[in-house]
Amino acid sequence: MIISPSPTQVDSKDQTEIRKALSDLTQSVNNELNNLNVETIILNSGAASTYNMLLSIFRPVKYKKYILYNIGVGQYTIVYDSLGVNPLLSNGCTAEFIYNGTSWDIASCVMGSNINGLWEKHPDGKMIQWGAISNASRVFSAFGSLGISPAITITFPISFVDTTYTLNPFPISTSNAALWCGQNTGIAAGTMDVYILYVTTATLTCGLKWSAVGNWKA
């Protein structure tokens, strides 16, 4: 007959202390791993500058996070993809990127702009864009009992990944007129046509302010 020793009994207080010690050790190891996988790059320029992460001399480590921190007074244009859609990094701001082995992914909210407006990309794929169409003289033709402007094309700073975005146009005018907007069928990932409506036919000086929310990646 084989007699096995009784297992050591551990009371609940000891179990709690063991669990806490294991939790603290796990957190400590994770912190050390995170520190190894993060690199902060300090940018410091007295004038507008460009930081190009696609240059061959930049050799990123796969799955390592790179934090770009601008301490200079000049605004940086950050080149991180081949599409020319580059975020702007102002003084005191940071932007985070992760190299996936072939290209860069954003790891924090990044912002940028071009002649069509401004944009804000989020790591989860959401993108917010906004801008304006300048006031101009527009002839409102008859539309039932109303007046309607020619189609005004809004071109987004960056094309959305599809056409499921939401656009909010808001008419502006120096003609002191009550206006509202209507959507045309001309909907694309990079543009949308909008009409401005008025109570009657007229020639008015008007434009648009707009915002749009959608996705920059699927």
C-alpha positions as a Markdown table, in Angstrom:
| # | Residue | x | y | z |
|---|---|---|---|---|
| 1 | Met | 0.0 | 0.0 | 0.0 |
| 2 | Ile | 1.3 | 3.5 | -1.0 |
| 3 | Ile | 0.6 | 6.2 | 1.5 |
| 4 | Ser | 0.6 | 9.7 | -0.1 |
| 5 | Pro | 1.3 | 12.7 | 2.0 |
| 6 | Ser | -1.6 | 15.1 | 2.7 |
| 7 | Pro | -1.4 | 18.3 | 0.6 |
| 8 | Thr | -0.3 | 21.4 | 2.4 |
| 9 | Gln | -3.4 | 23.4 | 3.4 |
| 10 | Val | -3.3 | 27.1 | 2.6 |
| 11 | Asp | -5.7 | 29.3 | 4.4 |
| 12 | Ser | -7.7 | 32.1 | 2.6 |
| 13 | Lys | -5.4 | 34.8 | 3.9 |
| 14 | Asp | -2.4 | 33.2 | 2.4 |
| 15 | Gln | -4.2 | 32.6 | -0.9 |
| 16 | Thr | -5.1 | 36.3 | -1.1 |
| 17 | Glu | -1.5 | 37.3 | -0.4 |
| 18 | Ile | -0.2 | 34.9 | -3.1 |
| 19 | Arg | -2.7 | 36.1 | -5.6 |
| 20 | Lys | -1.7 | 39.7 | -4.9 |
| 21 | Ala | 2.0 | 38.9 | -5.2 |
| 22 | Leu | 1.4 | 37.1 | -8.6 |
| 23 | Ser | -0.6 | 40.1 | -9.8 |
| 24 | Asp | 2.1 | 42.6 | -8.8 |
| 25 | Leu | 4.8 | 40.4 | -10.5 |
| 26 | Thr | 2.7 | 40.2 | -13.7 |
| 27 | Gln | 2.2 | 43.9 | -13.7 |
| 28 | Ser | 5.9 | 44.5 | -13.2 |
| 29 | Val | 6.8 | 42.2 | -16.1 |
| 30 | Asn | 4.3 | 43.8 | -18.4 |
| 31 | Asn | 5.6 | 47.3 | -17.6 |
| 32 | Glu | 9.1 | 46.2 | -18.4 |
| 33 | Leu | 8.0 | 44.7 | -21.7 |
| 34 | Asn | 6.1 | 47.8 | -22.6 |
| 35 | Asn | 9.1 | 50.0 | -21.8 |
| 36 | Leu | 11.2 | 47.8 | -24.1 |
| 37 | Asn | 8.6 | 48.1 | -26.9 |
| 38 | Val | 8.2 | 51.9 | -26.8 |
| 39 | Glu | 10.6 | 54.6 | -28.2 |
| 40 | Thr | 10.1 | 58.3 | -27.9 |
| 41 | Ile | 11.4 | 60.5 | -30.7 |
| 42 | Ile | 11.9 | 64.1 | -29.8 |
| 43 | Leu | 11.3 | 66.6 | -32.6 |
| 44 | Asn | 12.6 | 70.1 | -32.1 |
| 45 | Ser | 12.5 | 72.7 | -34.8 |
| 46 | Gly | 12.1 | 76.5 | -34.9 |
| 47 | Ala | 10.3 | 76.4 | -38.2 |
| 48 | Ala | 7.8 | 74.2 | -40.1 |
| 49 | Ser | 9.5 | 70.9 | -40.8 |
| 50 | Thr | 8.9 | 67.4 | -42.1 |
| 51 | Tyr | 9.7 | 64.1 | -40.3 |
| 52 | Asn | 9.7 | 61.2 | -42.9 |
| 53 | Met | 9.2 | 57.8 | -41.3 |
| 54 | Leu | 9.4 | 56.1 | -44.8 |
| 55 | Leu | 13.1 | 56.9 | -45.4 |
| 56 | Ser | 15.3 | 53.9 | -45.8 |
| 57 | Ile | 17.5 | 55.1 | -43.0 |
| 58 | Phe | 14.6 | 54.7 | -40.6 |
| 59 | Arg | 14.6 | 51.0 | -39.6 |
| 60 | Pro | 11.7 | 50.4 | -37.3 |
| 61 | Val | 11.2 | 47.3 | -35.1 |
| 62 | Lys | 8.2 | 45.2 | -35.8 |
| 63 | Tyr | 5.3 | 45.9 | -33.3 |
| 64 | Lys | 7.3 | 48.5 | -31.5 |
| 65 | Lys | 5.4 | 51.7 | -30.6 |
| 66 | Tyr | 7.1 | 55.0 | -31.6 |
| 67 | Ile | 5.9 | 58.2 | -29.9 |
| 68 | Leu | 6.7 | 61.4 | -31.7 |
| 69 | Tyr | 6.9 | 64.4 | -29.4 |
| 70 | Asn | 7.2 | 67.9 | -30.8 |
| 71 | Ile | 9.0 | 70.3 | -28.4 |
| 72 | Gly | 9.9 | 72.8 | -31.1 |
| 73 | Val | 8.0 | 75.9 | -32.0 |
| 74 | Gly | 7.6 | 74.8 | -35.6 |
| 75 | Gln | 4.8 | 72.5 | -36.8 |
| 76 | Tyr | 5.9 | 69.1 | -38.1 |
| 77 | Thr | 4.4 | 67.2 | -41.1 |
| 78 | Ile | 4.7 | 63.5 | -40.3 |
| 79 | Val | 5.1 | 61.3 | -43.4 |
| 80 | Tyr | 4.1 | 57.8 | -42.4 |
| 81 | Asp | 2.3 | 56.4 | -45.5 |
| 82 | Ser | 2.8 | 56.5 | -49.3 |
| 83 | Leu | -0.6 | 58.2 | -50.0 |
| 84 | Gly | 0.6 | 61.6 | -48.9 |
| 85 | Val | -2.0 | 61.9 | -46.2 |
| 86 | Asn | 0.2 | 63.2 | -43.5 |
| 87 | Pro | -0.8 | 64.4 | -39.9 |
| 88 | Leu | 0.5 | 67.7 | -38.5 |
| 89 | Leu | 2.2 | 67.8 | -35.1 |
| 90 | Ser | 2.1 | 71.1 | -33.3 |
| 91 | Asn | 4.2 | 72.2 | -30.4 |
| 92 | Gly | 3.6 | 70.2 | -27.2 |
| 93 | Cys | 1.7 | 67.5 | -29.1 |
| 94 | Thr | 2.4 | 63.8 | -29.5 |
| 95 | Ala | 1.5 | 61.2 | -32.1 |
| 96 | Glu | 1.9 | 57.4 | -31.7 |
| 97 | Phe | 2.6 | 54.9 | -34.4 |
| 98 | Ile | 3.2 | 51.1 | -34.6 |
| 99 | Tyr | 5.2 | 49.4 | -37.3 |
| 100 | Asn | 3.4 | 46.2 | -38.3 |
| 101 | Gly | 6.3 | 44.8 | -40.3 |
| 102 | Thr | 5.4 | 46.3 | -43.7 |
| 103 | Ser | 3.8 | 49.7 | -43.0 |
| 104 | Trp | 2.8 | 52.0 | -40.2 |
| 105 | Asp | -0.4 | 52.0 | -38.2 |
| 106 | Ile | -1.5 | 54.9 | -36.0 |
| 107 | Ala | -1.7 | 54.1 | -32.3 |
| 108 | Ser | -3.3 | 57.5 | -31.2 |
| 109 | Cys | -5.5 | 60.1 | -32.6 |
| 110 | Val | -3.7 | 62.1 | -35.3 |
| 111 | Met | -4.8 | 65.3 | -37.1 |
| 112 | Gly | -4.0 | 67.0 | -40.4 |
| 113 | Ser | -5.3 | 69.3 | -43.0 |
| 114 | Asn | -5.0 | 70.3 | -46.7 |
| 115 | Ile | -6.8 | 72.8 | -48.9 |
| 116 | Asn | -10.1 | 70.9 | -48.6 |
| 117 | Gly | -10.3 | 71.1 | -44.8 |
| 118 | Leu | -9.2 | 69.3 | -41.6 |
| 119 | Trp | -9.3 | 65.6 | -40.5 |
| 120 | Glu | -8.9 | 63.6 | -37.4 |
| 121 | Lys | -8.1 | 59.9 | -37.5 |
| 122 | His | -8.6 | 57.5 | -34.6 |
| 123 | Pro | -6.9 | 54.1 | -34.1 |
| 124 | Asp | -10.3 | 52.3 | -34.2 |
| 125 | Gly | -10.9 | 53.4 | -37.7 |
| 126 | Lys | -13.2 | 56.4 | -37.1 |
| 127 | Met | -12.5 | 59.6 | -38.9 |
| 128 | Ile | -13.9 | 63.1 | -38.4 |
| 129 | Gln | -13.5 | 65.7 | -41.1 |
| 130 | Trp | -14.6 | 69.3 | -41.3 |
| 131 | Gly | -14.2 | 72.4 | -43.6 |
| 132 | Ala | -16.0 | 75.2 | -45.4 |
| 133 | Ile | -17.0 | 76.3 | -48.9 |
| 134 | Ser | -16.4 | 80.0 | -49.3 |
| 135 | Asn | -19.3 | 82.4 | -49.9 |
| 136 | Ala | -20.0 | 83.1 | -53.6 |
| 137 | Ser | -22.8 | 84.6 | -55.6 |
| 138 | Arg | -25.2 | 81.7 | -56.5 |
| 139 | Val | -28.4 | 81.9 | -58.6 |
| 140 | Phe | -31.3 | 80.0 | -57.0 |
| 141 | Ser | -33.6 | 78.6 | -59.7 |
| 142 | Ala | -37.2 | 77.4 | -59.2 |
| 143 | Phe | -37.6 | 74.1 | -57.3 |
| 144 | Gly | -41.3 | 73.6 | -56.8 |
| 145 | Ser | -42.3 | 76.6 | -54.7 |
| 146 | Leu | -38.7 | 77.1 | -53.5 |
| 147 | Gly | -35.4 | 78.3 | -54.8 |
| 148 | Ile | -32.4 | 76.0 | -55.1 |
| 149 | Ser | -28.8 | 76.6 | -55.7 |
| 150 | Pro | -26.6 | 74.8 | -58.2 |
| 151 | Ala | -24.9 | 71.7 | -56.8 |
| 152 | Ile | -22.0 | 72.5 | -54.4 |
| 153 | Thr | -19.4 | 69.7 | -54.3 |
| 154 | Ile | -17.8 | 69.1 | -51.0 |
| 155 | Thr | -14.4 | 67.4 | -51.5 |
| 156 | Phe | -13.2 | 65.8 | -48.3 |
| 157 | Pro | -9.5 | 66.2 | -47.2 |
| 158 | Ile | -9.2 | 62.4 | -47.2 |
| 159 | Ser | -11.6 | 59.9 | -48.8 |
| 160 | Phe | -13.6 | 57.8 | -46.4 |
| 161 | Val | -13.2 | 54.0 | -46.8 |
| 162 | Asp | -16.8 | 53.8 | -48.1 |
| 163 | Thr | -20.0 | 55.9 | -48.4 |
| 164 | Thr | -21.5 | 55.1 | -45.0 |
| 165 | Tyr | -20.3 | 58.3 | -43.5 |
| 166 | Thr | -22.6 | 61.0 | -42.1 |
| 167 | Leu | -22.4 | 64.6 | -43.5 |
| 168 | Asn | -23.7 | 67.6 | -41.7 |
| 169 | Pro | -23.7 | 70.7 | -44.0 |
| 170 | Phe | -24.6 | 74.1 | -42.6 |
| 171 | Pro | -25.3 | 77.1 | -45.0 |
| 172 | Ile | -23.7 | 80.4 | -44.4 |
| 173 | Ser | -24.6 | 83.7 | -46.1 |
| 174 | Thr | -23.9 | 87.4 | -46.2 |
| 175 | Ser | -27.3 | 88.0 | -47.7 |
| 176 | Asn | -29.1 | 87.7 | -44.3 |
| 177 | Ala | -31.3 | 85.0 | -45.7 |
| 178 | Ala | -32.8 | 81.9 | -44.1 |
| 179 | Leu | -31.3 | 78.9 | -45.8 |
| 180 | Trp | -31.1 | 75.2 | -45.4 |
| 181 | Cys | -29.4 | 72.3 | -47.2 |
| 182 | Gly | -30.5 | 69.3 | -49.2 |
| 183 | Gln | -28.4 | 66.3 | -50.3 |
| 184 | Asn | -27.9 | 65.3 | -53.9 |
| 185 | Thr | -27.5 | 61.8 | -55.2 |
| 186 | Gly | -23.8 | 62.5 | -56.0 |
| 187 | Ile | -22.4 | 60.6 | -53.1 |
| 188 | Ala | -18.9 | 59.1 | -53.2 |
| 189 | Ala | -16.2 | 58.2 | -50.7 |
| 190 | Gly | -14.3 | 61.4 | -51.4 |
| 191 | Thr | -17.0 | 63.9 | -52.4 |
| 192 | Met | -20.7 | 64.7 | -51.9 |
| 193 | Asp | -22.9 | 67.2 | -53.8 |
| 194 | Val | -25.1 | 69.4 | -51.7 |
| 195 | Tyr | -27.8 | 72.0 | -52.6 |
| 196 | Ile | -28.8 | 75.1 | -50.6 |
| 197 | Leu | -32.5 | 75.9 | -50.5 |
| 198 | Tyr | -34.3 | 79.3 | -50.1 |
| 199 | Val | -37.9 | 80.3 | -49.9 |
| 200 | Thr | -37.9 | 81.7 | -53.4 |
| 201 | Thr | -35.8 | 82.2 | -56.5 |
| 202 | Ala | -33.0 | 84.8 | -56.0 |
| 203 | Thr | -29.3 | 85.5 | -56.4 |
| 204 | Leu | -27.6 | 85.2 | -53.0 |
| 205 | Thr | -24.1 | 85.2 | -51.7 |
| 206 | Cys | -23.7 | 82.0 | -49.7 |
| 207 | Gly | -21.5 | 79.0 | -48.9 |
| 208 | Leu | -21.2 | 76.1 | -46.5 |
| 209 | Lys | -19.6 | 74.9 | -43.3 |
| 210 | Trp | -19.6 | 71.2 | -42.9 |
| 211 | Ser | -18.5 | 68.2 | -40.8 |
| 212 | Ala | -18.5 | 64.5 | -41.6 |
| 213 | Val | -18.0 | 61.4 | -39.6 |
| 214 | Gly | -17.1 | 58.0 | -41.0 |
| 215 | Asn | -14.2 | 55.5 | -41.2 |
| 216 | Trp | -10.8 | 55.7 | -42.7 |
| 217 | Lys | -10.3 | 51.9 | -42.6 |
| 218 | Ala | -12.7 | 49.0 | -42.6 |
